């Protein structure tokens, strides 16, 4: 079902494209087709990653992950979309904050959460990325000033294919589920809550000993 919907939409767009003669409308249809193709590509890749983790074939390296570099890498793919939305990002990262894990997999997890925050913050919205380290764990906090998370959705937010009442854009209930799988595989935890000021907050902790 998750693949059928965008594939059906893509086929309809391509059919219209073959009949359209107006150059302006053709450009719009081409852009829409490109967006649908990207959505399908991301979904397939995410499902493959989940399958690898489920099967135990995913390799997680044990290396020192610098949080500042991780946040920079996680934000990079969203620089243009955020600029187009006129969104602001504030980063407050404790100097030297780090944890033991896999940089690439961790970047995948954080990027999925950033994507969620970006989509919910909306045009002109704000995101905050905070990080600190203590003797027990390294903590990453990602926040947005969007509408927040419906209380009914909170217990199910990280379930695979769960799409809650407050879902935005092309959300299909994969990104947050994959993020939780990755974080848990690295001796970490993740929880979501609503900010008192409005918006959502995601709290990630990577523990220094097995919990």
N, C-alpha and C positions, 0 to 999 in steps of 0.2 A: 504493500500500500504506500509506503514512504517513497518508493521509487516511481510507482505508477502515476501518482498525481503530477509531479513535475514533468515526467515523460509525456503524459497526455497533453499538458499545457504546451510543451515544446513542439509537439506535432501540430497542434492548432496554430501556433505562431508561425511555423514554417509554411503551413498551408496558406495562411493569409499573406505571407511574404511573397509567395509565388504569384499571387493574384494582384498585389498592390502595385500601383503605377506612380503614386505620389512619392517623390524622393524623401520628403520629411517623414512621412509615415513609415517608409522603408527603414530609415535610420532608427526610429523608435522600436520597430519590430526586431531589428537586428540586435539592438541593445537588450531588449527583453529576452531574446533567444540566448544571448550570451550569459545573462544572469541565471537563467534556468539551467544552462549547461554547467555553470560553475556550481550551482546548488547540487546538481546530480553528482558532479565530481567529488565535492566535499563529502557528501553522504556516503558514497562508495568507499572513499578512503577512511572515513570514520568507522564504518562498519567493519572494514578489514582490520583496523587497529583493535577494535573491541574483540573481534574473533581471535586475534593473536594473543591478547591478554587472557581471554577465556580459556584458550587452549594451552596456555603456559609456554608459548613459544616466543613471546616478546622478551627481548633482552634489555634489562635495565642496568645501566652502568652505575658504579659507585664512585662518584667523583665529587670534588668540591664545587658546588654551584653558588656563584656569587649572585645575590639577589638583584643587585643593580643591573648587571648584564642580562639577567633573565627578564626583568621587567622591560628593559629596552628592546630586547628581541621580541617579546610578546606584543608590544605596542606597535612595532614597525609595520606589520601588514595593514594596520588600521589608520595609518597617518592620513591618507587621502580621504577615506570615508569620513573620518572625524572632522577634517578640514571642511569638507562639503557640508557637513551638518553644523558647522560652527561650534563644535564642542571643545571644551577645555579639559585638560588633564593635569592634575596636581600629583606629583610624586614626592613622598617623604620616606626615604629609605635610610635606615641606620647605617652609618659607614661600616663597611666590613661584614655586614650581615650575610650569612651563608648557611648552607645545609648540605648534607651528603645525599646525593641522588643523581639522577640522569638529566642533563641539561635539556636535551631535545624533547624527551617525554614531558618534562616539567613545563617547558615552553608551550607544548601542545595543550596541557591542562589550563595554564594561566591564560593563554590566548582564547580558549573557549569561554572562559569566564569574562574576559574583557569584551568579547563579542556580545555576550549577553547583556552586560552593563551598557555598552554603547547603544544597542538597539532599544533598550528600555529608557535610556536617558532622553532620547529624542533630539530634535533640532535645538541647538543652543544649550544643550544639557552639560552636566559636569560629571567627571569621574575622578575618584581619588584612589591612588595606589600607595599603600603604607606598608612598611616592613620593619621588623625589629627582631632582635635575637636575645635570648637569655640562656641560663644554664640548662634549661629543660627542652626548649624547642625554638625554632625559628618561625615567626608568624608573619603571614602576608594577609593584608586586608584590602579587598577591592570593593569600592562603593560607587553608587550612582545616585543621582537626584531624581530618578524617574518616579513612577507611581507606586513603586514597592511591589511586594509579593502578596498575593491574596492568601489569607490565613489557611484556606482550604488546600492551597497548593504546597505550602511549606513542607508537610510530611512526605510529599511525593516528588519534590523538585528534582531529585537526582535519580529517579527511576527511569529506566530505558523506555523511550518512546512516549514518555508522559508529556503532554502538552496542556498546560494549565489555562485558567481563565485569562490570565494576564499575558499570554504569549503574544509576541510581536513578530512582524516580518515573516521570515521563512523558517522560524523555529520549528523543529521537528522532534525535540526531546532526545537528542543524541549527545550534544556538546557537553552538557553538565554531567550526564551519566558517564561519559568517557573521562571527564576531568576527575570525577570521584574515584574511578577505577585506577587511574594513574597515580593519584595522590596516595591512595591506600597501599598500593604496591611499593611505595617508598616510605613506609612507616609514618604515614601522615594521616590527617583528618581534615574534613571540610564540613562546614555548616553554613546555612544561610539564615538571615534574619532581616527584619525591617529596621531602618534607621529611625530614630525618634524625630529627626528633622525631615523625614520623607525619603523614599528611595530604598534600594536594597543594599545589603552588606553581605559579602562572602568572606569567611574567615578560614584561612588555610594554616595548618600547623604541621611542621615537619619535626618529629621528635628525635632527640639525640640518643635515646635508648628505646628498646622495644616496648610498646604499650599494648 
